[in-house]
């Protein structure tokens, strides 16, 4: 529970001398335990940022595979199809000096982002986001909303506002996918983001304490093998 690099199911299978499918099943059973009984909406200074999971869909041009959309980066104004085209999207909200909340959204649109902000963040919060169009209408949902123009390569607006805190958990999740899990399906995306958020929110506690807190989720509905592998 205390490793930052996570443990792949194949390595777990090697340690426990079981086959890969059994280890993968056990990993998801453990993720089902990771609940947060003290969950609350974020308050104070809250940073929010979106993250597209996975690579853009591929197409063949002149016999060579290339991305369907050469996505140049958030806020650059050069994307032809937007952040969520062909990929799952999660909204990451982080309380400055506090916890992180992750919510999968159907699209990186103002409606989806607004709904997630209302569910995750207190109306009294000071919200900081980048300048993408999807965030322009979330202002009325919080006491104050400021933006950082990443399209002009600005990491701060000069007044101390930035979204570097939110980008930290996004970076760790991306590294977990690339270095440990290698691929995450849409069906199980919530389980993997829950694990990353749960670990981040307990970064200051000992491994023993984290283990005891994980056991607190034993009253969760058991995850059956049929549910785990069902199409969806």
N, C-alpha and C positions, 0 to 999 in steps of 0.2 A: 504493500500500500504506500510505501514511502519513496518509490522510485519515480523520478521525473520522466524517465524515458519509456515508461509503461512496459508491459510484458506481452509479447505476441503469443497468440494461442499455440503456435508451433513450438516455441520455447517452453511454454507451460506443459505441453504434451511430453516433451523430452524430460523435464524435471519429474513429472508424476508417472512416467512410463505408461501413458495412455495414448490412444490414437488422437489425431488432430480434431476430429469432429467432437469427441468428448471434451477436449480442452476448450474448444470454441464455445460449446454449450455451457460449460462451467463459467467461462468469462462473462457471458451474457447473464447468467444467473446472478453473478456477483454484481453486475451493473444494475440489475433490478433492485438490489438492496440499497443502493445509494440514494437515499431520500434526505430531505432537509426539513426536519420538524419545526425549525425556527425560521422558515421562509417568510420573507417580508418584501414589500416593494422597496426599491432603492430610493435614497433621499440624499440631500446635500448636493454636491457637485457630481453629476453623472455623465459619463461619456458613452456614446453609442456609435456603433459602426457595423456595417454589413460585411458578410464574407460569403463568397460563392465557393461551394465545395465541389471539387473535381474539375477536370479539364473541359473546355468547350467541346461540343460535338465535332467530329472530324468529317471532312469530305475530301474527295479526290479531285485534284485539279492537274490536268496534264499528266496523269499517271502517278502523281505524288500526293501523299496525304498531307494536309495542312489544316489548321484550325478553321472552322466555319466562320468564326469571327475573330480577327486578330485584336483581342481586347488589350488596349494600351494602358489601362490602369484607371482606377476610380477617380472621377473628377477631372479627367483630362479633356473631356469633351470630344474625344476621337472615337469612342466606341460606337459601332454601327447598330448594335442590338441590345446593349445594356448589360448590367451586371449579372442578371439572373438567366440570361438566354442559355438554355440547354443544361443548366446546373441548378442544384439545390442551393438555397440561400438561408443563412441564419443571421439573426440580429443579435449582436453581443452588446450588452449594457453593463458598465462597470462603475460602481460607486468609488469615487476617489478615496483610496485608503481602505476600501471595504470589499464587499462581495461582488461577484459577477453573476449575471443572469443571461441565459441563452435561450432564444426562441426561434424555432424554424418558421419561416414565413413562405407563403406560396409564391411570392414574387417581390422584387425590390421596388415596390410601388408605394405611393404616399398613403394609400388606404391600409395596406398590410403593415407598413412601418408605424403608422399612427395607432393601429389597434395594439401592436406589440408594445409600443411606448406606454399606452394607457394601462396595460396589464402588468408591466414590469416596474414602472417608475412612478413615484409619488408626484401629484400635481404641484407640490411646493418645491420641486427639485430645480436646480440650475443645470440645464441640459446643454451638452456640447456635442456637435456632430460635424461631419464634413459638409461641403457645400453642394452635394448631389441634390437633384430636384426632388427626390423622394422625401427629403427631410424638411422641405420648405413649408409644409403645412402642419408640422407637428408642434409649432410654437405655442398655439393656444392650449395645448395639453399640459404644459408645464409653466411654472412661474416666470422662467426666463430661458430663452433659447439663443445660443450664439453658435456661429459656424466658423470653421477653419477651411480656407480655400486651398485644398490639396492640388487643385488643378494648376495652380501657379507655384507648386512645389513649396508651399508654406506649411511648416509643421506647427506653427502657433500663430495666433492672430495678433500677437504683440501685447495682449493684456493678460497673459498667463493661461489662456484657454488652449487646450490641445486635446487630442484623443489618443495619446500615446498609451495611456493606461488601458484603454479598451483594446488596442492593437496587441498588447502583451499576451492575453489569453488566446487571441486569434493566431498569433505566431506559434504558441505552444501547441495548439490544436493542429495547425498545419504540419508542424514537425512530427507530431505523433502519427499523423496519417502517412507522411512520407517515410518516416524511419521505422515505424512499428507495424501499423495496420496495412499500409500500402494502398488500400482501397476501402472505401466506406459506401455502402449502398444507401439509397434514400430510405429504405425500410428501417434500417437500424441506425440512421443518423442521430436520432434523438438520444439513443442509448450512449453513443460515443461522446456527444457533446455534454450529456449529463455527467459522465465520468470526469471529463476535463474540468467542468465547472465545480464539481464536488471537490476535486483535488485542489483546485485553486483557492476555494473558500476555506480550506483547512491547511493552507501552506504554513501557518504558524503553530500548528499543533504537532505533537509527537506521533510517531507511527503507531504506538500502542493506543493512544487516544483516538486516532482516526479509525483504527480497527474496531474499537468498541462502538464508536459512532456508526460504523457501517453495519454492525450487528443489530443496531436499532431498527433496521429496515426488514427484519425477519418476518414482520407481520404483513408484508406486502404480498399481493397475489402471486403465487408461484408461477414461474415462466415454464410452460411446457414445451417439449420439443416440437410438437405440431404447430404451436403458435409461432415459434421461432423461425421455422423454415417455410411457413405458409407464404404464398405469393401475396405481394402487396407493397 
